[in-house]
């Protein structure tokens, strides 16, 4: 099973957004508001703090492990509730969560991701919150993440499974 297939019209994601009704214009404002609130939570919880991230990688503080652990538990519970109760999307559509298979390439990708996270003090989640908080140097990290995503998309079919 490939994550990305190259088709005549370009790259196609293995798990595309299958929402039947498209949203345009002011309907998208709710996502902007949600993103701003999410960023405020990141700032207040010190998730965007370079020092907190370094504490995590130096194994000197439980703070980030607690945040990540609670996110994992919340995700597990949410996915199980969606699957078992047949919860539908906000627009009433069935939510389909495909089964994932483990591949050794995930080990390499995780290592590269963790290395970048440790070196820059930023993972993709809080990048925009860091930039919005005035840490404009993180724009370099954002551009690097975009470049890395492009490189992956360009060479995905040549990488180990």
C-alpha positions in Angstrom: 0.0 0.0 0.0 1.5 3.3 -1.1 0.9 6.5 0.7 1.1 8.6 -2.4 0.5 7.4 -6.0 1.6 9.3 -9.0 -1.3 9.8 -11.4 -1.6 11.7 -14.7 -3.1 14.7 -12.8 -0.4 14.7 -10.2 0.1 13.2 -6.8 -2.9 11.6 -5.1 -3.1 11.1 -1.3 -4.0 7.6 -0.1 -6.5 9.1 2.4 -8.0 12.1 0.5 -10.7 14.3 2.1 -13.9 12.8 0.9 -16.2 15.5 2.2 -19.1 15.7 -0.3 -20.0 19.4 0.3 -17.3 21.9 -0.3 -16.9 25.0 2.0 -16.0 28.4 0.6 -15.8 32.0 1.7 -17.0 32.9 5.2 -17.7 29.2 6.0 -13.9 28.8 6.3 -13.7 31.5 9.1 -14.5 28.9 11.7 -11.3 27.1 10.9 -9.3 30.4 11.3 -10.9 31.0 14.7 -10.3 27.4 15.8 -6.6 27.7 14.6 -6.2 31.0 16.6 -7.7 29.4 19.7 -5.4 26.3 19.2 -2.4 28.7 19.0 -3.4 30.5 22.2 -3.6 27.1 24.0 -0.1 26.2 22.7 1.3 29.5 23.9 -0.4 29.3 27.4 0.6 25.6 27.8 4.2 26.5 26.9 4.2 23.9 24.1 5.9 26.4 21.8 8.7 27.1 24.3 12.1 26.1 22.9 13.2 25.6 26.5 10.4 23.1 27.2 11.2 21.2 24.1 14.9 21.1 25.0 14.0 19.9 28.5 12.0 17.1 26.9 14.9 16.0 24.7 17.4 16.2 27.7 15.0 14.2 29.8 14.9 16.8 32.5 11.2 17.6 32.7 7.9 15.7 32.4 5.9 18.7 31.0 6.1 17.9 27.3 5.7 14.1 27.9 2.5 14.9 29.8 1.2 17.0 27.0 2.0 14.5 24.3 0.8 11.6 26.4 -2.5 13.3 27.1 -2.9 14.0 23.4 -2.3 10.3 22.6 -4.9 9.2 25.1 -7.4 11.7 23.9 -6.8 10.6 20.3 -7.2 6.9 21.2 -10.5 7.6 23.0 -11.8 9.8 20.2 -11.0 7.3 17.5 -12.6 4.5 19.4 -15.8 6.6 20.1 -16.0 7.5 16.4 -15.6 3.9 15.3 -17.9 2.3 17.9 -20.7 4.8 18.0 -20.6 5.6 14.3 -20.2 9.3 14.9 -20.6 11.4 11.8 -18.9 14.6 10.6 -20.3 18.0 11.4 -21.9 17.9 7.9 -23.5 14.5 8.7 -21.2 12.4 6.6 -19.8 9.0 7.7 -16.2 9.2 9.0 -14.0 6.5 7.5 -10.7 5.8 9.3 -8.7 3.3 7.3 -6.4 0.7 8.9 -2.7 1.7 8.8 0.1 -0.8 8.3 3.5 -0.4 9.8 6.5 0.1 7.5 10.2 0.4 8.3 10.3 3.8 6.5 8.3 5.2 9.4 11.3 4.6 11.7 13.6 6.6 9.4 11.0 9.4 9.0 10.5 9.5 12.8 14.2 9.7 13.4 14.6 12.6 10.9 11.5 14.3 12.3 12.8 14.0 15.9 16.3 15.2 14.9 14.8 18.3 13.3 12.5 18.9 16.3 15.5 18.7 18.7 17.7 20.9 16.6 15.1 23.6 15.9 13.0 23.4 19.0 9.9 23.3 16.8 7.6 20.7 15.4 5.0 21.5 12.7 2.1 21.9 15.1 3.3 25.0 16.9 5.3 26.6 14.1 2.6 29.2 13.3 2.1 29.9 17.0 5.8 30.5 17.4 5.8 32.9 14.4 2.7 34.6 15.7 4.4 35.1 19.1 7.2 37.0 17.5 9.8 34.3 17.0 10.3 35.2 13.4 13.4 33.1 13.0 11.1 30.1 13.0 10.1 31.2 9.4 13.4 29.4 8.5 12.1 26.2 10.1 8.7 26.6 8.4 10.4 27.0 5.0 12.6 23.9 5.8 9.5 21.9 6.7 7.8 22.9 3.4 11.0 22.0 1.5 11.2 18.6 3.3 7.6 17.9 2.5 8.2 18.7 -1.2 11.3 16.5 -1.2 9.3 13.6 0.3 6.5 14.1 -2.2 9.0 14.2 -5.1 10.9 11.0 -4.0 8.3 9.1 -2.1 8.1 6.3 -4.6 11.9 5.8 -4.3 12.1 5.7 -0.5 12.0 2.4 1.5 8.6 1.0 2.5 
